[in-house]
């Protein structure tokens, strides 16, 4: 398969598959405390629980892939952390989140497709993983800016055979930048940091809800309640915990 053919395959993927990806702590989060150990005070105890309400105008497209797969000695669960419709962001350079159950020896690649172009907006190799779990890619690190009103598609690929890209193991999602409504903008202006995930989620801004709660987890990695809230948020879009292979 030529590179042009491979790009065409990415651009034309539209079949939605059920997600079975397991959930784990952010790769910068602290490990669970031992039984009986004292727990840190929860910074999110008084914050509302995020409840995601998909946008009414939900554009077509959404998450694909997300199954347990195996190549040679590598067996893993792979899934982007995206809804089964085009998720919204108000940010020009948002973060994209994805999950892999354990480190693998195969190369990883991120591709972002603009539906108005034949060539990828971004196509880059990802660093080798030191551990499995929830992973984050900041588009700002790659100089990528999203334009409003465009439903971009993005993919994480495990490259099983660099000479035969049709054998890539893919998981992908869709993202669209959309300006915040005035009412939502006003709520965010007065909301505390721990309240913002719920505000974004209720307003239908999936990527910003996930990004803001993940920022809180990075700031207080020992807060088990934040980890639980993020898992609950992911379950709301059909991503559920499962035993790692």
C-alpha positions as CSV (number, residue, x, y, z in Angstrom):
1,X,0.0,0.0,0.0
2,X,1.4,3.4,-1.0
3,X,1.5,6.3,1.4
4,X,-1.3,8.0,-0.7
5,X,-3.5,4.9,-0.3
6,X,-2.8,4.8,3.4
7,X,-3.9,8.4,3.8
8,X,-7.0,7.7,1.8
9,X,-7.8,4.8,4.1
10,X,-7.5,7.1,7.2
11,X,-9.7,9.8,5.6
12,X,-12.4,7.4,4.6
13,X,-12.8,5.5,7.9
14,X,-16.4,6.0,9.1
15,X,-17.5,2.7,10.7
16,X,-18.1,3.0,14.4
17,X,-17.1,0.0,16.5
18,X,-17.9,-0.6,20.2
19,X,-15.2,0.5,22.6
20,X,-13.7,-1.9,25.1
21,X,-10.7,0.0,26.3
22,X,-9.7,-0.3,29.9
23,X,-9.0,2.7,32.0
24,X,-5.9,3.5,34.0
25,X,-4.3,6.3,35.9
26,X,-2.6,9.1,33.9
27,X,1.0,8.1,33.3
28,X,2.1,10.9,35.7
29,X,-0.3,9.9,38.4
30,X,0.8,8.3,41.6
31,X,0.2,4.5,42.2
32,X,-2.6,3.4,44.4
33,X,-1.9,3.6,48.2
34,X,-1.4,0.3,50.0
35,X,-4.4,-1.0,52.0
36,X,-4.7,0.8,55.3
37,X,-2.6,3.7,54.2
38,X,-3.9,7.2,55.0
39,X,-5.4,8.9,52.0
40,X,-4.8,12.6,51.1
41,X,-7.6,15.0,51.5
42,X,-9.8,15.2,48.4
43,X,-9.6,18.5,46.6
44,X,-12.6,17.6,44.6
45,X,-14.9,16.6,47.5
46,X,-17.1,19.6,47.2
47,X,-16.9,19.8,43.4
48,X,-19.9,18.7,41.2
49,X,-19.5,15.4,39.5
50,X,-19.0,15.9,35.7
51,X,-22.0,14.7,33.7
52,X,-21.4,14.8,29.9
53,X,-24.2,16.1,27.8
54,X,-23.4,15.5,24.1
55,X,-24.0,18.5,21.8
56,X,-27.4,18.5,20.3
57,X,-26.0,19.2,16.8
58,X,-23.5,16.3,17.2
59,X,-21.7,16.0,13.9
60,X,-21.3,12.5,12.3
61,X,-18.3,10.5,12.9
62,X,-16.7,9.5,16.2
63,X,-14.6,6.8,17.9
64,X,-13.4,3.8,16.0
65,X,-11.5,0.8,17.2
66,X,-10.7,0.1,20.8
67,X,-10.3,-3.6,21.2
68,X,-7.7,-6.0,22.6
69,X,-5.2,-6.7,19.9
70,X,-2.1,-8.7,19.6
71,X,0.9,-8.6,17.3
72,X,3.7,-11.2,17.8
73,X,4.6,-10.8,21.5
74,X,2.7,-7.5,22.0
75,X,-0.9,-7.9,23.4
76,X,-2.6,-4.7,24.4
77,X,-5.8,-2.7,24.6
78,X,-5.8,0.5,22.5
79,X,-8.4,3.2,22.4
80,X,-8.7,7.0,21.9
81,X,-10.6,8.7,24.7
82,X,-13.2,10.2,22.4
83,X,-17.0,10.0,22.2
84,X,-18.9,8.1,19.5
85,X,-19.7,11.4,17.8
86,X,-17.6,14.5,17.0
87,X,-16.5,15.9,20.3
88,X,-16.2,19.6,20.9
89,X,-13.4,21.8,22.1
90,X,-13.2,25.6,22.6
91,X,-9.4,25.5,22.5
92,X,-7.3,26.2,19.4
93,X,-4.6,23.8,20.5
94,X,-6.3,21.2,22.7
95,X,-4.9,18.0,24.2
96,X,-5.8,14.6,22.8
97,X,-6.0,11.6,25.2
98,X,-5.7,7.9,24.4
99,X,-5.2,4.7,26.3
100,X,-3.0,1.7,26.0
101,X,-3.0,-1.1,28.5
102,X,0.8,-1.7,28.6
103,X,4.0,-0.6,26.9
104,X,4.7,-2.2,23.6
105,X,7.8,-2.6,21.4
106,X,6.1,-1.5,18.2
107,X,6.2,2.1,16.8
108,X,3.3,4.4,17.6
109,X,2.1,7.2,15.3
110,X,-0.4,10.1,15.6
111,X,-2.2,11.4,12.6
112,X,-4.6,14.4,12.4
113,X,-6.7,14.7,9.3
114,X,-8.3,17.9,7.9
115,X,-11.3,16.8,5.8
116,X,-10.5,19.7,3.4
117,X,-7.1,18.4,2.5
118,X,-5.7,15.2,1.0
119,X,-2.5,15.3,3.1
120,X,-2.5,14.9,6.9
121,X,-2.5,18.1,9.0
122,X,-0.1,16.2,11.3
123,X,1.6,12.9,11.0
124,X,4.2,12.2,13.6
125,X,5.9,9.3,15.5
126,X,5.1,9.2,19.2
127,X,7.8,8.5,21.9
128,X,8.2,5.0,23.1
129,X,6.0,4.3,26.2
130,X,7.5,3.7,29.6
131,X,4.3,2.5,31.0
132,X,0.7,1.9,30.0
133,X,-2.3,3.9,31.0
134,X,-3.9,7.2,29.8
135,X,-1.6,9.1,27.5
136,X,-1.7,12.8,26.5
137,X,-0.7,14.6,23.3
138,X,-0.7,18.4,23.3
139,X,-1.2,19.8,19.8
140,X,0.7,22.9,20.9
141,X,3.8,20.7,21.1
142,X,3.4,20.1,17.4
143,X,2.4,23.6,16.3
144,X,-1.1,22.4,15.2
145,X,-4.0,24.8,15.5
146,X,-7.6,23.8,14.9
147,X,-9.9,26.1,12.9
148,X,-13.5,26.6,14.1
149,X,-16.2,24.6,12.5
150,X,-14.0,21.9,11.0
151,X,-14.5,18.2,12.1
152,X,-11.0,16.9,12.2
153,X,-10.3,13.2,12.6
154,X,-7.4,11.9,14.6
155,X,-5.8,8.5,14.9
156,X,-3.4,6.6,17.1
157,X,-1.7,3.8,15.1
158,X,0.4,0.9,16.2
159,X,2.6,0.2,13.3
160,X,2.8,-3.6,13.0
161,X,4.7,-3.6,9.7
162,X,6.3,-0.3,8.4
163,X,6.3,-1.8,4.9
164,X,2.6,-2.7,5.0
165,X,0.7,0.1,6.6
166,X,-2.6,-1.6,5.9
167,X,-1.7,-3.8,8.8
168,X,-1.7,-0.8,11.3
169,X,-3.8,-1.2,14.4
170,X,-5.9,1.9,14.6
171,X,-8.1,3.8,17.0
172,X,-9.5,7.1,16.1
173,X,-11.9,9.9,17.0
174,X,-13.2,13.2,15.8
175,X,-12.8,16.7,17.2
176,X,-14.3,20.1,16.3
177,X,-13.4,23.5,17.6
178,X,-16.5,25.6,18.5
179,X,-16.7,28.9,20.3
180,X,-18.2,28.8,23.8
181,X,-21.8,30.1,24.1
182,X,-21.9,33.3,26.2
183,X,-23.8,31.6,29.0
184,X,-21.2,28.9,29.3
185,X,-18.4,31.4,29.1
186,X,-19.9,33.4,32.0
187,X,-20.1,30.2,34.1
188,X,-16.5,29.3,33.5
189,X,-15.4,32.9,34.3
190,X,-16.6,32.4,37.9
191,X,-16.0,28.7,38.3
192,X,-13.3,27.3,40.5
193,X,-10.7,25.0,38.9
194,X,-12.3,21.9,40.4
195,X,-15.7,23.0,39.1
196,X,-14.7,23.5,35.5
197,X,-14.7,19.8,34.4
198,X,-18.4,19.6,35.3
199,X,-19.2,22.9,33.6
200,X,-17.5,21.9,30.3
201,X,-19.1,18.4,30.5
202,X,-22.6,19.8,31.0
203,X,-22.0,22.3,28.1
204,X,-21.1,19.5,25.7
205,X,-17.3,20.3,25.4
206,X,-15.9,16.8,25.8
207,X,-12.2,17.5,25.1
208,X,-12.1,20.4,27.5
209,X,-13.9,18.5,30.3
210,X,-11.4,15.7,30.0
211,X,-8.5,18.0,29.7
212,X,-9.4,20.1,32.8
213,X,-10.0,17.1,35.0
214,X,-6.7,15.6,33.8
215,X,-5.0,18.8,34.7
216,X,-6.4,18.5,38.2
217,X,-5.1,15.0,38.5
218,X,-1.6,16.1,37.4
219,X,-1.7,18.8,40.1
220,X,-2.9,16.4,42.9
221,X,-1.9,12.9,41.7
222,X,-2.8,11.3,45.0
223,X,-6.4,12.4,44.9
224,X,-8.3,9.2,44.4
225,X,-11.6,11.0,44.0
226,X,-10.3,12.8,40.9
227,X,-9.2,9.5,39.4
228,X,-12.7,8.1,40.1
229,X,-14.4,11.1,38.5
230,X,-12.4,10.8,35.3
231,X,-13.2,7.1,35.1
232,X,-16.9,7.9,35.6
233,X,-16.7,10.5,32.8
234,X,-15.1,8.0,30.4
235,X,-17.7,5.4,31.3
236,X,-20.4,7.9,30.2
237,X,-19.1,7.7,26.6
238,X,-18.9,3.9,26.6
239,X,-15.3,3.3,27.7
240,X,-15.4,0.9,30.6
241,X,-12.8,-0.6,32.8
242,X,-11.6,-4.1,32.0
243,X,-8.9,-6.5,33.1
244,X,-5.6,-5.8,31.3
245,X,-4.3,-8.7,29.3
